[in-house]
Amino acid sequence: MASALTFSFPIQVKCEQCSHCSNKFDPFLDLSLDISKADSLQRALSRFTAVELLDNGAKVYQCERCKQKVKAKKQLTVSKAPYVLTVHLKRFEAHRSEKIDRKVDFTSAIDMKPFVSGPHVSGLLFLLYII
């Protein structure tokens, strides 16, 4: 049974050749956001849910329908917002021991509607607190 504090990220990959969509859901308790290229919480969320093109090298996608390596588009979203959303700002990059010393702007509340792909009955406005 899923907790009210648990949510999932639907990961959708769409084949550029046959338009087949592969959908997987990963449950998470908190949302870890990369801030290395984002100066605000809004931008970090936008980068997290941005479409990524899988088109060369290690990013080539093996399509389930085509049975071959093809170009594809990958996108993560939040399928259902929890009652309490915990956001973790990643202050360290992989393979570097140096802390990311960047100011991250945020307002007192954030609207999660643009980042949620599933149905929602009420508003998705979250009040923000620093812990």
Secondary structure, DSSP 8 states (H G I E B T S, - for coil): ---TT-EEEEEEEEETTT--EEEEEEEESSEEEE-TT-SBHHHHHHHHTS-EEE-SGGG-EE-TTT-SEE-EEEEE-BSS--SS--EEEE-B-TT--SB-----B--SEEE-GGGB-S--SS--EEE----
